[in-house]
Amino acid sequence: MTHPFRGTPITSASLIVQQPQGLASGLVLRMHGVGSSPQSMLGVACWFAARDANALVVSVASPEPSDVSNGLQWFSVRGVTEQNRQARVNGAMPAFVATVQHWQQVAGVDPQHTVVAGFSQGAIMALELTLLEHPNVMRVVSFAGRFANLPERKSEATVHLVHGSVDPVMPSMLAQVANARLLELGTEVTVDIVQAVGHEPHPTLLKRLTARLDSQGPGAGRLG
């Protein structure tokens, strides 16, 4: 799937959680859910910052006001269905790709040293990056997310799926199905379904992610 880049204004509402002195070792972009804000993701962003004091960590603001609440959105969920979700994601992707590229330029890092971690709608958008012919990020973390449509080919990016077992918004089966498809395609993927956790970036999800990143060695444990 190819999403053409086009110049898109970058919102100034994003929050820089950690600005390293000198050159950044990597970049972490935290993407919030629909109807939310960068402030809602500060806890998780700080968790990433604690893993690498030399990383630029940003809690990103999506560019559109939500049409269902006072927060923000990447795409509208009014009347969203299985049939029209992909078109809405496609429409939002140029701005999303531009946002990632903007912060990569600010940090002075390449895709190999970029992590995009999304929650809910932010995870939908982050996972879509892995479907690009040449992803501009090599590690994506999906908290309580899903693919708009399951991928059809192997991705160069690594995917971490972390999900609560009792999520009423995004059923955990979506993560299990995505994991099975990614494994079938040969994409590098991990999945953790955490019991008794709902639709939230619960601390237990971070513990599971810690184990995944640490198990992949020092480079993965940091950012690269």
N, C-alpha and C positions, 0 to 999 in steps of 0.2 A: 504494500500500500504506500503510495507516495502523496505527501502533502506539500505543495509548493510553498516555499518561504516567501513572505511578502512583508515589507516594513510595517510594523505595528507599534503604536505608542506603548511604552512600558509604564505601568502605573507606578506612582511614587509612594503608594501606600504600603509597599513591601517593607518588611522590617529586617534590617541586618542584625542578626543575633550575635554573630561573632565576626570581627574583622581582624585577621591576623596581622602582626607586624611583618613587613617585608612580603616576600613571595608566598602565595597560598599553596599549601600542599594538595589541596583539593577543594571541591565545591559541593555543598549539600543544599538542595532546594527542597523546602517543605511546602507541599501544596494542600490547601485546605479543602473542605467539602462545600457543597452547595449551601447557600444561606449563611455562611460562616465568614471568618475573617482571619488575617494573619495572626492576630493575638491568640486565637484559639489553639494554635499549633506551637506556641512558645515552649511548652513543656517538652515536647518531642524534639523540637529544634535544639533546645539546650542539651538534651541527651546526646544528640549527634555532636554538638560542640565539645562536650566533655570527652568524647572519644578521640578527638584530634584538635588540639589547641591551635594548630596552624591551618585549619580549614576555614574558608569563608562559608558561613552558614546563614541562609536567608529564609525567612518565613514569607513566602510570596503571596501577594494579593492578586486575585484574578481581576480582569479588566472591566467586568460588567457588574452593575448592581443586580442583586437577586430579584426576580419577579415573584418570589413566594415568601420573602422575609426582608428584614432590614440589612442582611449581609450581602455577600458577593456570590458570583457564580461564573463558571466557565461556559456553561450553556444552560438554557432553560429546561426545567423539568416539568413545566406545565404541559399536560397531555402527552408526556413521554411514553413510548411503547417500545416493545422489542423491535418493531418494524422501523421506527423513526429515530431511535437513539443513535445509530451509526452516523446518520446524516448530520445530526446536531454536533456530534463529536468532530466529524470532519470539518464542519464550519468553524469550530473553535481551535482546531489544531494549528493554523498558521500563527495565531497569537501566542499559543502555548510554546511552539517551537522557537518563536522569536524571543520569548521570555527566557528560555533556557540559554539560547545563544548570547543574549545580552549579558547574563550573569557570568557565563563562561568567559566573555571578553573582559568583564570587570575583574574576575579572579585570575585571568591569565592561565586557564587550564584547558585541557582537551577532554573529549568524551570519556577517556579511560579513567580520568580522575574526577568524574562528576557522578553524583548520586542524586536521583530524583525520588523523593519519598512522598507519596500522596495518600490522603485519607478520603475514602468514599468517592465523591466526584473527582477530587484531585487524583485519586488512584486510577480511576478510569482514564483520565487524561495521561497520567504517567505511563500506564501500560500501553497506551496507544503509541508512545514513542518507540517501543520495542518492535512495532510493526513496520517502521520505516525501513526502506531498502538499506540505508546506511544510518543507523541510529546515532543521534548526537549525544547519547548518554549510554554508558556501558553497564550501569547498575540501576535497577528500578526496584523500589520497595512499595508494595501495595498493602496498605492497612485498610481492611474492610472494603476492598474494591472488587472490580470485575472487568473483563474485557467487554466492550460494546458488542463485538462479535469475536469468536474464537479465532486465533491466528491460523494461517494456512501454510506457513513456511517457518523454518528455523530462524531464530533471531540471533544476532551477534551479542546481544545484551544478556546479562544475568538478571533473573527475576526472583524476588523474594516475596512470597505471598504469606501474610499473617492475618488471621481472621478469628473472630469470636464464634464459638459454636452455637450461640443463641442470638445471633444478629438478626433482628426482625426487619431490617432494611435491605441488607445484602446477605441473603442466606449463605451459610458457609459452604453449601454444595457448589456455589459458583467458583470458589477457590479450588475445591477438589477437582472439578471438571476442568478448570484452566490448567491445573498442575498435570493432569493426565494428558491433555493435548500437548502441552509444552514438552513433556517427556517423550511423547510419541514423535514429535518433530525433531528432537535432539537439542532443544534449547536448555541451557543451564538454569535450573529452577529449584527452589526449596519451597516447602509449604508447611505451615504450622497452624493447626486449628486448636485454639485454646478454649478449654471447657469453661462454661459458666460466664463467658464474656459476651457482651452484646455489641452494639454498634458504637464503638468508642476506641480511641487509641490507648487502651488499657496498659498499665505498667507491665503486666505479664506478657503482653505482646512484645514489648521492648526486651524483656529477658530472653524470650525465644529468639528474637532477632540478634541479640548479643551473641548467643551461642552459635548462630549460623555464621555471622561475620567472623567471629574468632576462629571457627573451625576451618576457615578458608585461608588462614595464615595472616601474618602481620599486614600485608598489603591490603587484603580485603577488610581486615579489622579497622584499618584507617579509612582509606577511601578508594584506592586504586584498583 
